[in-house]
């Protein structure tokens, strides 16, 4: 009586496993040579949050040649590569397929246009920043009114600068 390891099925499965192992090794070698990992292809949505009349530059590399621009509220895709304060974005409608945008204008939740006065709601004071997570340019206090142009769940673009959204409320 023949055992399983003496069957044609076993020889076929063994050959298939050898081919899969060779393919995995080749993919690892090619990935190492090209400087990327398979995980780098995982993407997620990001949005641009900037001044309403502004354009955020898209560059060929961090700090490199500008080849395009995008406006507030634009949705992009990223593989989350970051370098020198820039984030890598994909699938652009320009001549190039990828580019780099300053991370100071990127949020991970979809912003919406507001264009209305809102009230600062906090105990004490709230930092008003030059850009998302950037340098504090001044402080706002409980009850201060500020014109909000765009807002996401995390940040708001106001006439005075960037403020954490959690500290803003609509007027009653």
N, C-alpha and C positions, 0 to 999 in steps of 0.2 A: 504494500500500500504506500502511495506517495504522500509525503508530508506537504504542508502548505508551502514551505520554502523551496520545494522542488517543482512547483507548478508554474505554468506560463504566466498566470496572474501576478505572482510574486516577482518574476523577472521583469514584467512590464512596470509594476509599481516601483521597483528598485531603480529602473532606468529613469522614470519620471522624477523621483526624488533626487537623483544625481543631477538632472537637468535643472531642477529648481535651485539646488545648492549652487551650481555654477552661475546661474542667473543672479542670485543674491550677492555672490562675491563680485561679479562684474559691476553690478549697480553700486556697491560700496566703493569699489575702486574708482569708477567714473565720478561719483559724488565727491570723493576726496580730491581728485584731480581738478574738478571744476569749482571746488570751494563751496559747496552747499550740501545740506543734508536733506533727506526726504521730507523731514518735518518743516523745512523752510517753505514748502509749497502751501502750507495751511494758511488760509487768508481769513480776514474778518473785515466787516464794514467799519469805516471811520467817516467822520464828517468834518468839514472845515467850519470853524467859528472865528470870524474876523469882523472888523468894522464894516458896516453895511455898504459903504462906498469903496471899500478896499478890494484889492486883488492879492491873493497869496501866490507867490512865484513857485513854479515847478522847475526843478533843476535837474541837470544830467547826473550830478553827484552832489554830496553835501558841500555847499558853498560853490558849486560849479556853475556852468553856463545855464542861463535861464532859457527854457525853450517853450514855456507856456505859463498859464496862470489859471486860477480857479477862484470862485467867489464864495461868500458866506452861504452856508447851507448845502454846499455840494457834497454828494456822497462819493466816496472813493473806497478802494480796497487796499489792504496792506498785508504784507507777510510778517509784519512786526519787526523787521530789521531796523535797528536804530544806530545812528553814528553821528557823532559831533553835533547833537541837538536836532538832527533831521530824522524823519521817518520815511521809509521806502513805500511808495504807493504803486499800484499796478493798474493795468487796463485803462490807460489814459486815451482820450480821444485825439491826441496830438500825434505827431509823426513818430514819436517814440512810445514804446509799450510800457515803460516804467519810468519813474522819476523819484525825486526826493523833495519833501515839503518840510519846512520848519515845524518841529513837533509842538511849538508854542501855539499853533493854530488848530490843533487836532483834538477832537473829542470822540468818545466811543459811544455816545448816545445821540440820537437824532435831534438837532436843534429845530426850533420853529421861530418864525418871525413874530415879534410882539408889537413893537412900536407904540408903547404906552408908558405912562408914568407909573412907577411902582414904589413901594415904601420899604425901607430897610427895616427888617424885623430881627433884632438880636438883643442880647444883653451886653451892653458895652459898645464895642466898635467892630467894624468889619474892614478888612483890607481891600483896597481897590488897587488892582495890579495893572501893569503895563501890557501884559499878555497872560495867557493861561499859566498859572503857577509862577509867573515872573516877578520882577521887582515891584515892591509896594510903592505906589506913587502918592497915595494919600489914604486917609481913613474916613469911613462913613460911620455915622452913629444912628442909634435907634430912632426911627421916625423920619430920617432924611428921605427926601424924594429924589428919584433918579429916573431918567428916561432910558428905558430898556429897548434895544433894537432887536436883538436875537437872544434866545435862551435855550439851553439844553437842560437835562436833569442835573448836570453838574456845574455848568458855568453860564454866566449871562454877559453879553456885550452891552455896555451902557455908554452914555455920553461921557462918563467920567473914567471909564476903563473896564477891566474885567472883574466881576464879583462872583463869588460862589452863589449859585442859584438858591440854595437852601436858606439864605438870609434875605430873600426878597419876597414880598407879598403884594398881591393886587390891592388897589384901593377899594375900600368898602363903599 
